[in-house]
Amino acid sequence: MKASLFIAIVFIASLVAVCGCDALPFGQQQPPPIPPPTLVPPPPMPGAIPPPVMPVAPPPAVAPLPVPAVAMAVPPYQWIDKPVIDTVPQAPLGGMANGRPFNTQAIVIEPIGDKWKMKIHDKPLEAPTSLIMGGQALTIDLPFHPGVGAKFTREMAYGDGYFQISNDPTNLEATTSWNAENAWAIEITKWEVADYDPDGDLYQMAGTASGRIAVCYKGNPTGIQNSWLAGDFEDVTVRYMGKPYFMEKGKSSSGKSSGKSGKKYTPPTLPDPKKAPEPKKDPAKDPAKDPVKKPEPKKEPPKKDKGETDIEKAKKTLTPMFKSLKDSYKKSKKKDSE
């Protein structure tokens, strides 16, 4: 009996261990665990001031990507040492400056010093009489008073202008004054310009001009490259930046065709560079001094009348004088002796 009871107790203990039951009195179970309390915020008090809200900084702005550069339209032209007006392309004035496209933004024609000058800029002109600061610019000295129909062709040579040009690849805004051999051809097709008004402002907008031009500057392999500008210009600014030189000297005005006078401008007769100049006359070869020419017969002096000679006339005139002096002398001597 004892052995059977022992076996039964061992069997019950093993069963309890396998089933995971707590060692509680028979017929009782462990109560379920109590869940933790849930914290509920108290309701806001009526009329309570809400806590301040700190401003949140906006996200940093992202810089826009640079706009890709648009290729400038270069006129269909090539550098040449003898530009002519007939080969100027029918396109807006532009070109190549030291290997880079030159984008024309402003053209000004004005009298400066004792000449008319034409300036071509790659910077815009804010107002007709304003100044353009910085940038590249080509200046041409015109050898004539501009007017409708005026044409001129300049052979390759130094002077008569300069090119303010960029020569630093790391800083395209930096420029240098380039004086080099240059040649150009120009034609004025429109010239609507008023005279300078001495009673007006010092700086005056004179009118507009149109035409075409080709300019070529000769470079060198170790320095600035060959550069050129060619094309049409239309209704560009013509202005006076002070009293012009031709009014200071008392000459005629701008050689214009304007509505004030109603007179059509007659362009001056310009020398044709293709025509050889007439040889100057050598005074040594003057026909009047040509030794080959027969000398004209010398004219004989007019013959004197066959009357009294000069000596006889002199005797006739002087004899009474001497006689009078002789008588006066004798009288005075006689008085002295008495």
Secondary structure, DSSP 8 states (H G I E B T S, - for coil): -HHHHHHHHHHHHHHHHHHT--S--TT------------------TT----------------------------S----SS--GGG--SSBSEEEETTEEEE--EEEEEEETTEEEEEEESS--SSTT----SS-EEEEEESS---TT-EEEEEEES-SEEEEEE--TT-TT-EEEE---EEEEEEEEEEEE----TTS-SEEEEEEEEEEEEEEE---TTSS--EEEEEEEEEEEEEEESS-HHHHTT---S----TTT-----------TTS-------GGG-GGG-TTS------------SS--HHHHHHHHHHHHHHHHHHHHHHHHHHHH-
